[in-house]
Amino acid sequence: MQRIVPLETRFSELKELGFDPDAGSNVTLIPYPDVVARLAPYPALTLQQLDPGVRKCVEDQAACRGYLFHFERQGRRRTGSFWLDFLNIRRVTEVTGWSFDALVIVSNGTVLFRNFAGQPQIDRFERQSNPLGPLQPAGEAAGALLKR
């Protein structure tokens, strides 16, 4: 991400740097109005207070587009009692991994602005409890009928 230099890097170079705008499911195209709403959210800000790349985007208007790249790797592993999990009474899943988001603003073939965020380490547990175990769906259906 550090190799993408605002106002210098060409749009065509992004693919070489690992940010392919045509990659598919991990890329979201952001139209100009949404780019302005994200990067200049307060109307009280003057144009001079904005980042030079964001300022250029506002000046270029419809020619300006944003690309939001989302990369993540997550592993899921069930833990706890085999029988409680198998009978759908109590399931505990350990989720580990990382995520990375990069926002790249482009206009007229040049990168104007870039920003990134993410979670370097994801480590959480998801717990699901069904007191009726394998009969839980039947109990929920009966409850729905009683509510009518």
OpenMM code with the backbone's topology and positions (N, CA, C; nanometers):
from openmm import Vec3, app, unit

residues = "MET GLN ARG ILE VAL PRO LEU GLU THR ARG PHE SER GLU LEU LYS GLU LEU GLY PHE ASP PRO ASP ALA GLY SER ASN VAL THR LEU ILE PRO TYR PRO ASP VAL VAL ALA ARG LEU ALA PRO TYR PRO ALA LEU THR LEU GLN GLN LEU ASP PRO GLY VAL ARG LYS CYS VAL GLU ASP GLN ALA ALA CYS ARG GLY TYR LEU PHE HIS PHE GLU ARG GLN GLY ARG ARG ARG THR GLY SER PHE TRP LEU ASP PHE LEU ASN ILE ARG ARG VAL THR GLU VAL THR GLY TRP SER PHE ASP ALA LEU VAL ILE VAL SER ASN GLY THR VAL LEU PHE ARG ASN PHE ALA GLY GLN PRO GLN ILE ASP ARG PHE GLU ARG GLN SER ASN PRO LEU GLY PRO LEU GLN PRO ALA GLY GLU ALA ALA GLY ALA LEU LEU LYS ARG".split()
positions = [
    Vec3(0.0834, -0.1191, 0.0000),
    Vec3(0.0000, 0.0000, 0.0000),
    Vec3(0.0878, 0.1255, 0.0000),
    Vec3(0.2041, 0.1164, 0.0621),
    Vec3(0.2932, 0.2321, 0.0685),
    Vec3(0.3517, 0.2666, -0.0681),
    Vec3(0.3517, 0.1696, -0.1601),
    Vec3(0.4068, 0.1958, -0.2932),
    Vec3(0.3092, 0.2711, -0.3823),
    Vec3(0.1842, 0.2846, -0.3386),
    Vec3(0.0874, 0.3658, -0.4124),
    Vec3(0.1041, 0.5095, -0.3647),
    Vec3(0.1538, 0.5947, -0.4531),
    Vec3(0.1831, 0.7338, -0.4182),
    Vec3(0.0758, 0.8230, -0.4812),
    Vec3(-0.0018, 0.8936, -0.3980),
    Vec3(-0.1056, 0.9817, -0.4516),
    Vec3(-0.0481, 1.0857, -0.5473),
    Vec3(-0.1213, 1.1124, -0.6525),
    Vec3(-0.0904, 1.2104, -0.7564),
    Vec3(0.0298, 1.1690, -0.8419),
    Vec3(0.0827, 1.0470, -0.8214),
    Vec3(0.1943, 0.9982, -0.9028),
    Vec3(0.1643, 0.8622, -0.9659),
    Vec3(0.1106, 0.7693, -0.8871),
    Vec3(0.0859, 0.6333, -0.9351),
    Vec3(-0.0259, 0.6342, -1.0386),
    Vec3(-0.0029, 0.5619, -1.1469),
    Vec3(-0.1023, 0.5496, -1.2537),
    Vec3(-0.2001, 0.4373, -1.2195),
    Vec3(-0.3232, 0.4528, -1.2660),
    Vec3(-0.4265, 0.3522, -1.2456),
    Vec3(-0.3830, 0.2180, -1.3026),
    Vec3(-0.3148, 0.2206, -1.4151),
    Vec3(-0.2700, 0.0974, -1.4802),
    Vec3(-0.1657, 0.0217, -1.3977),
    Vec3(-0.0986, 0.0889, -1.3043),
    Vec3(0.0038, 0.0254, -1.2205),
    Vec3(-0.0551, -0.0493, -1.1010),
    Vec3(-0.1811, -0.0252, -1.0691),
    Vec3(-0.2407, -0.0863, -0.9504),
    Vec3(-0.2374, -0.2384, -0.9548),
    Vec3(-0.2624, -0.2956, -1.0727),
    Vec3(-0.2637, -0.4411, -1.0847),
    Vec3(-0.1272, -0.5001, -1.0506),
    Vec3(-0.0206, -0.4349, -1.0955),
    Vec3(0.1152, -0.4805, -1.0649),
    Vec3(0.1448, -0.4743, -0.9153),
    Vec3(0.0789, -0.3822, -0.8451),
    Vec3(0.1008, -0.3649, -0.7017),
    Vec3(0.0092, -0.4537, -0.6173),
    Vec3(-0.0714, -0.5376, -0.6832),
    Vec3(-0.1576, -0.6315, -0.6115),
    Vec3(-0.2990, -0.5830, -0.5893),
    Vec3(-0.3364, -0.4713, -0.6509),
    Vec3(-0.4706, -0.4162, -0.6363),
    Vec3(-0.5381, -0.4149, -0.7733),
    Vec3(-0.5989, -0.5278, -0.8087),
    Vec3(-0.6607, -0.5429, -0.9405),
    Vec3(-0.8067, -0.4984, -0.9341),
    Vec3(-0.8412, -0.3855, -0.9992),
    Vec3(-0.9792, -0.3362, -0.9957),
    Vec3(-1.0790, -0.4312, -1.0631),
    Vec3(-1.0296, -0.5235, -1.1455),
    Vec3(-1.1170, -0.6182, -1.2139),
    Vec3(-1.1216, -0.7529, -1.1430),
    Vec3(-1.0729, -0.7588, -1.0189),
    Vec3(-1.0597, -0.8863, -0.9479),
    Vec3(-1.1937, -0.9503, -0.9141),
    Vec3(-1.2979, -0.8730, -0.9032),
    Vec3(-1.4293, -0.9328, -0.8782),
    Vec3(-1.4836, -0.9059, -0.7405),
    Vec3(-1.5028, -1.0117, -0.6648),
    Vec3(-1.5798, -1.0036, -0.5408),
    Vec3(-1.5135, -0.9241, -0.4280),
    Vec3(-1.3839, -0.9035, -0.4320),
    Vec3(-1.3215, -0.8292, -0.3224),
    Vec3(-1.3033, -0.6805, -0.3547),
    Vec3(-1.3623, -0.6331, -0.4658),
    Vec3(-1.3500, -0.4923, -0.5054),
    Vec3(-1.4896, -0.4310, -0.5172),
    Vec3(-1.5064, -0.3143, -0.4553),
    Vec3(-1.6321, -0.2403, -0.4656),
    Vec3(-1.6030, -0.1077, -0.5339),
    Vec3(-1.6753, -0.0789, -0.6421),
    Vec3(-1.6617, 0.0487, -0.7120),
    Vec3(-1.7480, 0.1520, -0.6403),
    Vec3(-1.6874, 0.2646, -0.6064),
    Vec3(-1.7575, 0.3701, -0.5337),
    Vec3(-1.7737, 0.4898, -0.6267),
    Vec3(-1.8976, 0.5295, -0.6581),
    Vec3(-1.9189, 0.6432, -0.7477),
    Vec3(-1.8835, 0.7766, -0.6802),
    Vec3(-1.8690, 0.8792, -0.7623),
    Vec3(-1.8248, 1.0104, -0.7158),
    Vec3(-1.9042, 1.0637, -0.5958),
    Vec3(-2.0380, 1.0633, -0.5968),
    Vec3(-2.1096, 1.1187, -0.4805),
    Vec3(-2.0742, 1.0482, -0.3490),
    Vec3(-2.0568, 0.9162, -0.3544),
    Vec3(-2.0210, 0.8421, -0.2333),
    Vec3(-1.8768, 0.8699, -0.1908),
    Vec3(-1.7885, 0.8919, -0.2879),
    Vec3(-1.6489, 0.9260, -0.2561),
    Vec3(-1.6463, 1.0573, -0.1787),
    Vec3(-1.7198, 1.1570, -0.2269),
    Vec3(-1.7228, 1.2877, -0.1595),
    Vec3(-1.7843, 1.2735, -0.0209),
    Vec3(-1.8901, 1.1933, -0.0087),
    Vec3(-1.9531, 1.1741, 0.1219),
    Vec3(-1.8574, 1.1079, 0.2210),
    Vec3(-1.7700, 1.0198, 0.1734),
    Vec3(-1.6740, 0.9528, 0.2613),
    Vec3(-1.5573, 1.0429, 0.2993),
    Vec3(-1.5064, 1.1194, 0.2036),
    Vec3(-1.3821, 1.1923, 0.2256),
    Vec3(-1.4002, 1.3390, 0.2630),
    Vec3(-1.5163, 1.3937, 0.2363),
    Vec3(-1.5447, 1.5319, 0.2746),
    Vec3(-1.6838, 1.5353, 0.3377),
    Vec3(-1.7000, 1.4715, 0.4543),
    Vec3(-1.8340, 1.4530, 0.5107),
    Vec3(-1.8977, 1.5787, 0.5684),
    Vec3(-1.8192, 1.6828, 0.5953),
    Vec3(-1.8724, 1.8032, 0.6565),
    Vec3(-1.8746, 1.9172, 0.5559),
    Vec3(-1.9920, 1.9698, 0.5247),
    Vec3(-1.9997, 2.0794, 0.4279),
    Vec3(-1.9257, 2.2055, 0.4734),
    Vec3(-1.8995, 2.2177, 0.6031),
    Vec3(-1.8302, 2.3361, 0.6545),
    Vec3(-1.6823, 2.3378, 0.6171),
    Vec3(-1.6274, 2.2228, 0.5758),
    Vec3(-1.4863, 2.2190, 0.5355),
    Vec3(-1.4683, 2.2935, 0.4033),
    Vec3(-1.3687, 2.3789, 0.3986),
    Vec3(-1.3400, 2.4469, 0.2727),
    Vec3(-1.2562, 2.3552, 0.1848),
    Vec3(-1.2520, 2.3851, 0.0568),
    Vec3(-1.1760, 2.3045, -0.0377),
    Vec3(-1.0277, 2.3028, -0.0015),
    Vec3(-0.9763, 2.4134, 0.0534),
    Vec3(-0.8350, 2.4212, 0.0890),
    Vec3(-0.8002, 2.3328, 0.2099),
    Vec3(-0.8975, 2.2981, 0.2911),
    Vec3(-0.8731, 2.2150, 0.4082),
    Vec3(-0.8642, 2.0664, 0.3733),
    Vec3(-0.9075, 2.0301, 0.2540),
    Vec3(-0.9068, 1.8901, 0.2128),
    Vec3(-0.7687, 1.8474, 0.1636),
    Vec3(-0.7441, 1.7187, 0.1684),
    Vec3(-0.6228, 1.6606, 0.1124),
    Vec3(-0.6137, 1.6998, -0.0360),
    Vec3(-0.4939, 1.7274, -0.0887),
    Vec3(-0.4824, 1.7678, -0.2297),
    Vec3(-0.5480, 1.6689, -0.3276),
    Vec3(-0.5365, 1.5390, -0.2997),
    Vec3(-0.5989, 1.4397, -0.3868),
    Vec3(-0.7497, 1.4444, -0.3802),
    Vec3(-0.8045, 1.4635, -0.2606),
    Vec3(-0.9497, 1.4744, -0.2442),
    Vec3(-0.9987, 1.6023, -0.3112),
    Vec3(-0.9225, 1.7091, -0.2983),
    Vec3(-0.9573, 1.8361, -0.3635),
    Vec3(-0.9648, 1.8173, -0.5153),
    Vec3(-0.8678, 1.7471, -0.5723),
    Vec3(-0.8664, 1.7200, -0.7165),
    Vec3(-0.9865, 1.6354, -0.7557),
    Vec3(-1.0231, 1.5403, -0.6710),
    Vec3(-1.1402, 1.4566, -0.6969),
    Vec3(-1.2671, 1.5418, -0.7018),
    Vec3(-1.2809, 1.6339, -0.6079),
    Vec3(-1.3981, 1.7224, -0.6057),
    Vec3(-1.4015, 1.8079, -0.7321),
    Vec3(-1.2855, 1.8550, -0.7766),
    Vec3(-1.2791, 1.9356, -0.8986),
    Vec3(-1.3130, 1.8533, -1.0229),
    Vec3(-1.2681, 1.7275, -1.0271),
    Vec3(-1.2927, 1.6420, -1.1444),
    Vec3(-1.4343, 1.5855, -1.1485),
    Vec3(-1.5035, 1.5877, -1.0388),
    Vec3(-1.6417, 1.5413, -1.0225),
    Vec3(-1.6634, 1.4014, -1.0791),
    Vec3(-1.7434, 1.3868, -1.1827),
    Vec3(-1.7861, 1.2549, -1.2324),
    Vec3(-1.6701, 1.1689, -1.2822),
    Vec3(-1.5566, 1.2286, -1.3158),
    Vec3(-1.4408, 1.1506, -1.3609),
    Vec3(-1.3735, 1.0782, -1.2438),
    Vec3(-1.4075, 1.1179, -1.1225),
    Vec3(-1.3467, 1.0617, -1.0025),
    Vec3(-1.4245, 0.9382, -0.9573),
    Vec3(-1.3498, 0.8320, -0.9286),
    Vec3(-1.4092, 0.7070, -0.8815),
    Vec3(-1.3242, 0.6506, -0.7686),
    Vec3(-1.3884, 0.5741, -0.6841),
    Vec3(-1.3176, 0.5085, -0.5759),
    Vec3(-1.3254, 0.3578, -0.5896),
    Vec3(-1.2240, 0.2917, -0.5422),
    Vec3(-1.2202, 0.1462, -0.5395),
    Vec3(-1.1895, 0.1040, -0.3961),
    Vec3(-1.2765, 0.0232, -0.3400),
    Vec3(-1.2555, -0.0291, -0.2063),
    Vec3(-1.2168, -0.1759, -0.2204),
    Vec3(-1.0927, -0.2069, -0.1831),
    Vec3(-1.0403, -0.3432, -0.1909),
    Vec3(-1.0517, -0.4061, -0.0522),
    Vec3(-1.1058, -0.5257, -0.0470),
    Vec3(-1.1199, -0.5963, 0.0808),
    Vec3(-1.0510, -0.7311, 0.0699),
    Vec3(-0.9535, -0.7516, 0.1564),
    Vec3(-0.8815, -0.8784, 0.1628),
    Vec3(-0.8963, -0.9337, 0.3039),
    Vec3(-0.9209, -1.0637, 0.3144),
    Vec3(-0.9270, -1.1246, 0.4465),
    Vec3(-0.8984, -1.2728, 0.4376),
    Vec3(-0.8548, -1.3247, 0.5473),
    Vec3(-0.8358, -1.4683, 0.5603),
    Vec3(-0.8876, -1.5046, 0.6982),
    Vec3(-0.9840, -1.5953, 0.7016),
    Vec3(-1.0397, -1.6398, 0.8281),
    Vec3(-1.0441, -1.7909, 0.8319),
    Vec3(-1.0085, -1.8436, 0.9454),
    Vec3(-1.0191, -1.9867, 0.9692),
    Vec3(-1.1208, -2.0107, 1.0788),
    Vec3(-1.2007, -2.1141, 1.0628),
    Vec3(-1.3029, -2.1474, 1.1616),
    Vec3(-1.2782, -2.2898, 1.2095),
    Vec3(-1.2796, -2.3051, 1.3417),
    Vec3(-1.2559, -2.4381, 1.3990),
    Vec3(-1.3534, -2.4586, 1.5139),
    Vec3(-1.4275, -2.5677, 1.5059),
    Vec3(-1.5215, -2.6006, 1.6118),
    Vec3(-1.4455, -2.6539, 1.7321),
    Vec3(-1.4853, -2.6089, 1.8505),
    Vec3(-1.4250, -2.6563, 1.9739),
    Vec3(-1.5369, -2.7003, 2.0681),
    Vec3(-1.5014, -2.7622, 2.1781),
    Vec3(-1.6008, -2.8040, 2.2762),
    Vec3(-1.6389, -2.9497, 2.2592),
    Vec3(-1.7487, -2.9864, 2.3201),
    Vec3(-1.7951, -3.1245, 2.3225),
    Vec3(-1.8463, -3.1699, 2.1855),
    Vec3(-1.7959, -3.2827, 2.1391),
    Vec3(-1.8400, -3.3374, 2.0113),
    Vec3(-1.9891, -3.3656, 2.0122),
    Vec3(-2.0386, -3.4304, 2.1188),
    Vec3(-2.1794, -3.4701, 2.1217),
    Vec3(-2.2722, -3.3495, 2.1312),
    Vec3(-2.2370, -3.2484, 2.2103),
    Vec3(-2.3203, -3.1279, 2.2171),
    Vec3(-2.3240, -3.0574, 2.0818),
    Vec3(-2.2124, -3.0570, 2.0114),
    Vec3(-2.2057, -2.9977, 1.8779),
    Vec3(-2.2855, -3.0828, 1.7788),
    Vec3(-2.2647, -3.2127, 1.7797),
    Vec3(-2.3307, -3.3043, 1.6869),
    Vec3(-2.4828, -3.3001, 1.7027),
    Vec3(-2.5288, -3.2913, 1.8260),
    Vec3(-2.6736, -3.2870, 1.8516),
    Vec3(-2.7303, -3.1448, 1.8425),
    Vec3(-2.6479, -3.0495, 1.8029),
    Vec3(-2.6890, -2.9104, 1.7838),
    Vec3(-2.7422, -2.8476, 1.9129),
    Vec3(-2.6826, -2.8857, 2.0258),
    Vec3(-2.7234, -2.8272, 2.1537),
    Vec3(-2.6377, -2.7052, 2.1842),
    Vec3(-2.5064, -2.7207, 2.1712),
    Vec3(-2.4162, -2.6088, 2.1958),
    Vec3(-2.3005, -2.6188, 2.0973),
    Vec3(-2.2805, -2.5115, 2.0214),
    Vec3(-2.1698, -2.5072, 1.9266),
    Vec3(-2.0807, -2.3883, 1.9591),
    Vec3(-1.9523, -2.4162, 1.9658),
    Vec3(-1.8533, -2.3113, 1.9897),
    Vec3(-1.7556, -2.3165, 1.8727),
    Vec3(-1.7418, -2.2029, 1.8035),
    Vec3(-1.6527, -2.1949, 1.6885),
    Vec3(-1.5464, -2.0895, 1.7162),
    Vec3(-1.4210, -2.1277, 1.6995),
    Vec3(-1.3095, -2.0342, 1.7146),
    Vec3(-1.2779, -1.9769, 1.5768),
    Vec3(-1.2800, -1.8439, 1.5657),
    Vec3(-1.2527, -1.7750, 1.4399),
    Vec3(-1.1206, -1.7012, 1.4547),
    Vec3(-1.0257, -1.7294, 1.3642),
    Vec3(-0.8966, -1.6615, 1.3654),
    Vec3(-0.8656, -1.6119, 1.2245),
    Vec3(-0.7791, -1.5119, 1.2148),
    Vec3(-0.7385, -1.4628, 1.0834),
    Vec3(-0.7018, -1.3162, 1.0857),
    Vec3(-0.7232, -1.2491, 0.9725),
    Vec3(-0.6906, -1.1076, 0.9570),
    Vec3(-0.7800, -1.0482, 0.8478),
    Vec3(-0.7883, -0.9146, 0.8432),
    Vec3(-0.8608, -0.8458, 0.7352),
    Vec3(-0.7903, -0.7143, 0.7032),
    Vec3(-0.8048, -0.6717, 0.5772),
    Vec3(-0.7385, -0.5495, 0.5292),
    Vec3(-0.8294, -0.4833, 0.4269),
    Vec3(-0.8543, -0.3534, 0.4424),
    Vec3(-0.9324, -0.2742, 0.3489),
    Vec3(-0.8470, -0.1598, 0.2982),
    Vec3(-0.8518, -0.1376, 0.1672),
    Vec3(-0.7773, -0.0273, 0.1061),
    Vec3(-0.8724, 0.0528, 0.0187),
    Vec3(-0.8737, 0.1833, 0.0378),
    Vec3(-0.9543, 0.2742, -0.0434),
    Vec3(-0.8598, 0.3486, -0.1365),
    Vec3(-0.8855, 0.3384, -0.2672),
    Vec3(-0.8027, 0.4051, -0.3673),
    Vec3(-0.8952, 0.4921, -0.4520),
    Vec3(-0.8653, 0.6218, -0.4573),
    Vec3(-0.9445, 0.7169, -0.5354),
    Vec3(-0.8673, 0.7493, -0.6627),
    Vec3(-0.9364, 0.7377, -0.7776),
    Vec3(-0.8717, 0.7523, -0.9076),
    Vec3(-0.9511, 0.8515, -0.9928),
    Vec3(-0.8789, 0.9310, -1.0707),
    Vec3(-0.9418, 1.0196, -1.1680),
    Vec3(-0.8474, 1.0391, -1.2856),
    Vec3(-0.9014, 1.0282, -1.4051),
    Vec3(-0.8239, 1.0484, -1.5281),
    Vec3(-0.6963, 0.9645, -1.5317),
    Vec3(-0.7042, 0.8407, -1.4845),
    Vec3(-0.5918, 0.7493, -1.4927),
    Vec3(-0.4847, 0.7666, -1.3871),
    Vec3(-0.5071, 0.8532, -1.2871),
    Vec3(-0.4076, 0.8770, -1.1825),
    Vec3(-0.4707, 0.8539, -1.0452),
    Vec3(-0.3948, 0.7918, -0.9557),
    Vec3(-0.4401, 0.7744, -0.8182),
    Vec3(-0.4296, 0.9092, -0.7471),
    Vec3(-0.5411, 0.9550, -0.6905),
    Vec3(-0.5435, 1.0838, -0.6221),
    Vec3(-0.5266, 1.0708, -0.4709),
    Vec3(-0.5757, 0.9607, -0.4174),
    Vec3(-0.5785, 0.9452, -0.2717),
    Vec3(-0.5834, 0.7962, -0.2399),
    Vec3(-0.5222, 0.7575, -0.1290),
    Vec3(-0.5315, 0.6199, -0.0827),
    Vec3(-0.5319, 0.6186, 0.0690),
    Vec3(-0.6037, 0.5210, 0.1222),
    Vec3(-0.6114, 0.5051, 0.2664),
    Vec3(-0.6347, 0.3574, 0.2958),
    Vec3(-0.5964, 0.3132, 0.4129),
    Vec3(-0.6142, 0.1718, 0.4440),
    Vec3(-0.6460, 0.1529, 0.5917),
    Vec3(-0.7070, 0.0384, 0.6205),
    Vec3(-0.7433, 0.0014, 0.7573),
    Vec3(-0.7579, -0.1498, 0.7613),
    Vec3(-0.7724, -0.2030, 0.8802),
    Vec3(-0.7933, -0.3464, 0.8916),
    Vec3(-0.7707, -0.3971, 1.0317),
    Vec3(-0.7768, -0.5281, 1.0437),
    Vec3(-0.7515, -0.5959, 1.1694),
    Vec3(-0.6351, -0.6920, 1.1471),
    Vec3(-0.5212, -0.6674, 1.2086),
    Vec3(-0.4082, -0.7559, 1.1867),
    Vec3(-0.4282, -0.8941, 1.2481),
    Vec3(-0.5147, -0.9016, 1.3495),
    Vec3(-0.5385, -1.0312, 1.4112),
    Vec3(-0.6832, -1.0411, 1.4567),
    Vec3(-0.7529, -1.1386, 1.4016),
    Vec3(-0.8896, -1.1685, 1.4436),
    Vec3(-0.8828, -1.2935, 1.5302),
    Vec3(-0.9386, -1.2844, 1.6479),
    Vec3(-0.9375, -1.3978, 1.7395),
    Vec3(-1.0630, -1.3872, 1.8257),
    Vec3(-1.1671, -1.4625, 1.7888),
    Vec3(-1.2926, -1.4549, 1.8635),
    Vec3(-1.3601, -1.5922, 1.8669),
    Vec3(-1.4565, -1.6039, 1.9559),
    Vec3(-1.5358, -1.7259, 1.9680),
    Vec3(-1.6808, -1.6926, 1.9367),
    Vec3(-1.7451, -1.7778, 1.8594),
    Vec3(-1.8882, -1.7651, 1.8314),
    Vec3(-1.9579, -1.8796, 1.9037),
    Vec3(-2.0576, -1.8436, 1.9839),
    Vec3(-2.1292, -1.9450, 2.0611),
    Vec3(-2.2752, -1.9492, 2.0172),
    Vec3(-2.3245, -2.0694, 1.9960),
    Vec3(-2.4644, -2.0898, 1.9578),
    Vec3(-2.5221, -2.1929, 2.0529),
    Vec3(-2.6360, -2.1599, 2.1129),
    Vec3(-2.6979, -2.2508, 2.2085),
    Vec3(-2.8409, -2.2801, 2.1651),
    Vec3(-2.8741, -2.4066, 2.1582),
    Vec3(-3.0089, -2.4517, 2.1248),
    Vec3(-3.0516, -2.5518, 2.2322),
    Vec3(-3.1291, -2.5093, 2.3314),
    Vec3(-3.1653, -2.5983, 2.4419),
    Vec3(-3.2398, -2.7239, 2.3973),
    Vec3(-3.3124, -2.7155, 2.2876),
    Vec3(-3.3878, -2.8316, 2.2405),
    Vec3(-3.3063, -2.9197, 2.1461),
    Vec3(-3.1840, -2.8805, 2.1203),
    Vec3(-3.0968, -2.9603, 2.0344),
    Vec3(-3.1548, -2.9812, 1.8963),
    Vec3(-3.1622, -3.1077, 1.8490),
    Vec3(-3.2114, -3.1337, 1.7143),
    Vec3(-3.3601, -3.1007, 1.6982),
    Vec3(-3.4311, -3.0824, 1.8084),
    Vec3(-3.5743, -3.0489, 1.8017),
    Vec3(-3.5977, -2.8976, 1.7972),
    Vec3(-3.4916, -2.8182, 1.8019),
    Vec3(-3.5028, -2.6722, 1.8063),
    Vec3(-3.5857, -2.6157, 1.6906),
    Vec3(-3.5642, -2.6570, 1.5639),
    Vec3(-3.6461, -2.6017, 1.4560),
    Vec3(-3.7958, -2.6302, 1.4753),
    Vec3(-3.8288, -2.7482, 1.5275),
    Vec3(-3.9694, -2.7802, 1.5519),
    Vec3(-4.0262, -2.6896, 1.6610),
    Vec3(-3.9463, -2.6646, 1.7648),
    Vec3(-3.9902, -2.5763, 1.8724),
    Vec3(-4.0113, -2.4341, 1.8243),
    Vec3(-3.9249, -2.3855, 1.7362),
    Vec3(-3.9393, -2.2508, 1.6819),
    Vec3(-4.0624, -2.2410, 1.5929),
    Vec3(-4.0885, -2.3457, 1.5122),
    Vec3(-4.2073, -2.3462, 1.4267),
    Vec3(-4.3341, -2.3475, 1.5116),
    Vec3(-4.3334, -2.4246, 1.6192),
    Vec3(-4.4510, -2.4297, 1.7075),
    Vec3(-4.4712, -2.2934, 1.7748),
    Vec3(-4.3628, -2.2303, 1.8155),
    Vec3(-4.3725, -2.0982, 1.8760),
    Vec3(-4.4304, -1.9963, 1.7805),
    Vec3(-4.3920, -2.0044, 1.6539),
    Vec3(-4.4456, -1.9122, 1.5531),
    Vec3(-4.5951, -1.9335, 1.5342),
    Vec3(-4.6393, -2.0593, 1.5374),
    Vec3(-4.7828, -2.0885, 1.5235),
    Vec3(-4.8606, -2.0364, 1.6425),
    Vec3(-4.8039, -2.0453, 1.7620),
    Vec3(-4.8726, -1.9971, 1.8825),
    Vec3(-4.8859, -1.8446, 1.8845),
    Vec3(-4.7881, -1.7756, 1.8222),
    Vec3(-4.7929, -1.6285, 1.8186),
    Vec3(-4.9035, -1.5770, 1.7293),
    Vec3(-4.9459, -1.6572, 1.6319),
    Vec3(-5.0526, -1.6127, 1.5391),
    Vec3(-5.1810, -1.6107, 1.6049),
] * unit.nanometer
topology = app.Topology()
chain = topology.addChain("A")
for resn in residues:
    res = topology.addResidue(resn, chain)
    for name in ("N", "CA", "C"):
        topology.addAtom(name, app.Element.getBySymbol(name[0]), res)
